[in-house]
Amino acid sequence: MIFRTFDARLMLTFHSPNNTPEERPVFVEIEEHGDDIRIKT
């Protein structure tokens, strides 16, 4: 899922590893560049 935080940062979230019961949420900040979305470094 991609969403904006309350302070307007763009975030990608997913579960990893994809094995129950070890899965945990991962949050990665991303940024838009024209028509592209990239991981913010």
C-alpha positions as CSV (number, residue, x, y, z in Angstrom):
1,M,0.0,0.0,0.0
2,I,1.2,3.5,-0.7
3,F,0.0,6.4,1.5
4,R,0.8,9.9,2.8
5,T,1.7,10.5,6.4
6,F,0.2,13.3,8.4
7,D,3.3,15.3,7.6
8,A,2.9,14.7,3.9
9,R,5.7,12.1,3.4
10,L,4.9,9.4,0.8
11,M,5.3,5.9,2.2
12,L,5.2,2.3,0.9
13,T,4.2,-0.5,3.4
14,F,4.2,-4.3,3.0
15,H,4.6,-7.4,5.2
16,S,7.9,-9.2,5.4
17,P,8.7,-12.1,5.5
18,N,5.5,-13.4,4.0
19,N,5.3,-16.3,6.4
20,T,2.8,-16.5,9.2
21,P,3.4,-15.8,12.2
22,E,6.8,-14.1,11.4
23,E,5.4,-11.4,9.2
24,R,5.8,-7.8,10.3
25,P,5.0,-4.5,8.6
26,V,7.8,-2.7,6.8
27,F,7.6,1.1,6.0
28,V,9.7,2.6,3.3
29,E,9.8,6.3,2.4
30,I,9.4,6.9,-1.3
31,E,9.3,10.0,-3.6
32,E,7.7,10.9,-6.9
33,H,9.8,11.9,-9.8
34,G,7.5,12.8,-12.7
35,D,5.7,9.6,-13.6
36,D,8.2,7.5,-11.5
37,I,8.1,6.5,-7.8
38,R,11.5,5.8,-6.2
39,I,12.8,4.8,-2.8
40,K,14.0,7.9,-1.0
41,T,17.7,7.7,-0.2
